[in-house]
Amino acid sequence: MYRQHKKRHRAVMLGESVTALAIVAFSIVFLMTGLNELNHQRKLADEQLAASRLAKEASDALKNHQDRVRIVRAPLMATADRNGVVVERSGKCILKLERR
């Protein structure tokens, strides 16, 4: 009877250890997923900030020119004219400000 109790105790301990390891593994996966999402959001925010600054610079430069201004700060390109300012990355519009 003592042997059976000892085997049962070992099985319970093993089960608890496996459960604890599974919980730790899932926690690490969720933490890494959350950190990756935060990093992605930070990159998007940095890009939007850079686009806004470039749009402001292009808009200010337009005051000194008559027709159109284009400013390139790789990988962003801002084009300002009397209708507004457009900032693109790789040919895709990421910020558009229209004048009223």
DOBA-476852 format. One record per residue (C-alpha): residue number from 1; residue in one letter; chain; x negated, y, z negated. Coordinates in steps of 0.25 Angstrom, whole numbers, plus 2048, in hexadecimal, padded with zeros to 3 digits. Example, Ala and Ser with C-alpha at 12.3 -4.5 7.8 and 13.67 -1.06 7.14 Angstrom:
<pts>
vexdo: 1	numar: A	pafi: A	X: 7CF	Y: 7EE	Z: 7E1
vexdo: 2	numar: S	pafi: A	X: 7C9	Y: 7FC	Z: 7E3
</pts>
This chain:
<pts>
vexdo: 1	numar: M	pafi: A	X: 800	Y: 800	Z: 800
vexdo: 2	numar: Y	pafi: A	X: 7F5	Y: 809	Z: 7FD
vexdo: 3	numar: R	pafi: A	X: 7EF	Y: 807	Z: 80B
vexdo: 4	numar: Q	pafi: A	X: 7FC	Y: 80A	Z: 811
vexdo: 5	numar: H	pafi: A	X: 7FD	Y: 817	Z: 809
vexdo: 6	numar: K	pafi: A	X: 7EF	Y: 81B	Z: 80D
vexdo: 7	numar: K	pafi: A	X: 7F1	Y: 818	Z: 81C
vexdo: 8	numar: R	pafi: A	X: 7FE	Y: 820	Z: 81C
vexdo: 9	numar: H	pafi: A	X: 7F7	Y: 82C	Z: 815
vexdo: 10	numar: R	pafi: A	X: 7EC	Y: 82B	Z: 820
vexdo: 11	numar: A	pafi: A	X: 7F7	Y: 82C	Z: 82A
vexdo: 12	numar: V	pafi: A	X: 7FD	Y: 837	Z: 824
vexdo: 13	numar: M	pafi: A	X: 7F0	Y: 83F	Z: 823
vexdo: 14	numar: L	pafi: A	X: 7ED	Y: 83C	Z: 831
vexdo: 15	numar: G	pafi: A	X: 7FB	Y: 841	Z: 835
vexdo: 16	numar: E	pafi: A	X: 7F9	Y: 84E	Z: 82D
vexdo: 17	numar: S	pafi: A	X: 7EB	Y: 850	Z: 833
vexdo: 18	numar: V	pafi: A	X: 7F0	Y: 84E	Z: 842
vexdo: 19	numar: T	pafi: A	X: 7FC	Y: 857	Z: 83F
vexdo: 20	numar: A	pafi: A	X: 7F3	Y: 862	Z: 839
vexdo: 21	numar: L	pafi: A	X: 7EA	Y: 861	Z: 845
vexdo: 22	numar: A	pafi: A	X: 7F6	Y: 862	Z: 84F
vexdo: 23	numar: I	pafi: A	X: 7FA	Y: 86F	Z: 847
vexdo: 24	numar: V	pafi: A	X: 7EC	Y: 875	Z: 848
vexdo: 25	numar: A	pafi: A	X: 7EB	Y: 871	Z: 857
vexdo: 26	numar: F	pafi: A	X: 7F9	Y: 878	Z: 85A
vexdo: 27	numar: S	pafi: A	X: 7F5	Y: 884	Z: 852
vexdo: 28	numar: I	pafi: A	X: 7E9	Y: 886	Z: 85A
vexdo: 29	numar: V	pafi: A	X: 7F0	Y: 884	Z: 867
vexdo: 30	numar: F	pafi: A	X: 7FA	Y: 88E	Z: 863
vexdo: 31	numar: L	pafi: A	X: 7F0	Y: 898	Z: 85E
vexdo: 32	numar: M	pafi: A	X: 7E8	Y: 897	Z: 86B
vexdo: 33	numar: T	pafi: A	X: 7F4	Y: 899	Z: 873
vexdo: 34	numar: G	pafi: A	X: 7F8	Y: 8A5	Z: 86B
vexdo: 35	numar: L	pafi: A	X: 7EA	Y: 8AB	Z: 86C
vexdo: 36	numar: N	pafi: A	X: 7EA	Y: 8A9	Z: 87B
vexdo: 37	numar: E	pafi: A	X: 7F7	Y: 8B0	Z: 87C
vexdo: 38	numar: L	pafi: A	X: 7F2	Y: 8BC	Z: 874
vexdo: 39	numar: N	pafi: A	X: 7E5	Y: 8BC	Z: 87D
vexdo: 40	numar: H	pafi: A	X: 7EE	Y: 8BD	Z: 889
vexdo: 41	numar: Q	pafi: A	X: 7F7	Y: 8C8	Z: 884
vexdo: 42	numar: R	pafi: A	X: 7EA	Y: 8D0	Z: 880
vexdo: 43	numar: K	pafi: A	X: 7E5	Y: 8CE	Z: 88E
vexdo: 44	numar: L	pafi: A	X: 7F2	Y: 8D3	Z: 894
vexdo: 45	numar: A	pafi: A	X: 7F2	Y: 8DF	Z: 88A
vexdo: 46	numar: D	pafi: A	X: 7E4	Y: 8E3	Z: 88E
vexdo: 47	numar: E	pafi: A	X: 7E7	Y: 8E2	Z: 89C
vexdo: 48	numar: Q	pafi: A	X: 7F4	Y: 8EB	Z: 89A
vexdo: 49	numar: L	pafi: A	X: 7EB	Y: 8F5	Z: 893
vexdo: 50	numar: A	pafi: A	X: 7E1	Y: 8F5	Z: 89E
vexdo: 51	numar: A	pafi: A	X: 7EC	Y: 8F7	Z: 8A8
vexdo: 52	numar: S	pafi: A	X: 7F2	Y: 902	Z: 8A0
vexdo: 53	numar: R	pafi: A	X: 7E5	Y: 90A	Z: 89F
vexdo: 54	numar: L	pafi: A	X: 7E2	Y: 908	Z: 8AE
vexdo: 55	numar: A	pafi: A	X: 7F0	Y: 90D	Z: 8B1
vexdo: 56	numar: K	pafi: A	X: 7ED	Y: 919	Z: 8A9
vexdo: 57	numar: E	pafi: A	X: 7E0	Y: 91C	Z: 8AF
vexdo: 58	numar: A	pafi: A	X: 7E6	Y: 91A	Z: 8BD
vexdo: 59	numar: S	pafi: A	X: 7F1	Y: 924	Z: 8BA
vexdo: 60	numar: D	pafi: A	X: 7E8	Y: 92E	Z: 8B4
vexdo: 61	numar: A	pafi: A	X: 7DF	Y: 92D	Z: 8C0
vexdo: 62	numar: L	pafi: A	X: 7EB	Y: 92F	Z: 8C9
vexdo: 63	numar: K	pafi: A	X: 7ED	Y: 93D	Z: 8C4
vexdo: 64	numar: N	pafi: A	X: 7DF	Y: 941	Z: 8CA
vexdo: 65	numar: H	pafi: A	X: 7E3	Y: 93A	Z: 8D8
vexdo: 66	numar: Q	pafi: A	X: 7EF	Y: 93D	Z: 8E1
vexdo: 67	numar: D	pafi: A	X: 7F3	Y: 92F	Z: 8E7
vexdo: 68	numar: R	pafi: A	X: 7EE	Y: 922	Z: 8E0
vexdo: 69	numar: V	pafi: A	X: 7E4	Y: 91D	Z: 8D6
vexdo: 70	numar: R	pafi: A	X: 7DF	Y: 90F	Z: 8D5
vexdo: 71	numar: I	pafi: A	X: 7D6	Y: 90B	Z: 8C9
vexdo: 72	numar: V	pafi: A	X: 7CF	Y: 8FD	Z: 8C9
vexdo: 73	numar: R	pafi: A	X: 7CA	Y: 8F7	Z: 8BC
vexdo: 74	numar: A	pafi: A	X: 7C9	Y: 8E9	Z: 8BF
vexdo: 75	numar: P	pafi: A	X: 7D2	Y: 8E1	Z: 8BE
vexdo: 76	numar: L	pafi: A	X: 7DC	Y: 8EC	Z: 8BD
vexdo: 77	numar: M	pafi: A	X: 7DF	Y: 8F6	Z: 8C8
vexdo: 78	numar: A	pafi: A	X: 7E8	Y: 902	Z: 8C6
vexdo: 79	numar: T	pafi: A	X: 7EF	Y: 90A	Z: 8D1
vexdo: 80	numar: A	pafi: A	X: 7F6	Y: 918	Z: 8CE
vexdo: 81	numar: D	pafi: A	X: 7FE	Y: 920	Z: 8D7
vexdo: 82	numar: R	pafi: A	X: 809	Y: 92A	Z: 8D5
vexdo: 83	numar: N	pafi: A	X: 813	Y: 91E	Z: 8D3
vexdo: 84	numar: G	pafi: A	X: 80C	Y: 918	Z: 8C8
vexdo: 85	numar: V	pafi: A	X: 800	Y: 90F	Z: 8C3
vexdo: 86	numar: V	pafi: A	X: 7FE	Y: 900	Z: 8C6
vexdo: 87	numar: V	pafi: A	X: 7F4	Y: 8F8	Z: 8C0
vexdo: 88	numar: E	pafi: A	X: 7F1	Y: 8EA	Z: 8C6
vexdo: 89	numar: R	pafi: A	X: 7E8	Y: 8DE	Z: 8C3
vexdo: 90	numar: S	pafi: A	X: 7E4	Y: 8D5	Z: 8CE
vexdo: 91	numar: G	pafi: A	X: 7EF	Y: 8DC	Z: 8D7
vexdo: 92	numar: K	pafi: A	X: 7FA	Y: 8D9	Z: 8CC
vexdo: 93	numar: C	pafi: A	X: 801	Y: 8E5	Z: 8C6
vexdo: 94	numar: I	pafi: A	X: 7FF	Y: 8E5	Z: 8B7
vexdo: 95	numar: L	pafi: A	X: 804	Y: 8F3	Z: 8B4
vexdo: 96	numar: K	pafi: A	X: 80D	Y: 8FD	Z: 8BC
vexdo: 97	numar: L	pafi: A	X: 810	Y: 90B	Z: 8B7
vexdo: 98	numar: E	pafi: A	X: 81A	Y: 913	Z: 8C0
vexdo: 99	numar: R	pafi: A	X: 81B	Y: 922	Z: 8C0
vexdo: 100	numar: R	pafi: A	X: 829	Y: 928	Z: 8BF
</pts>
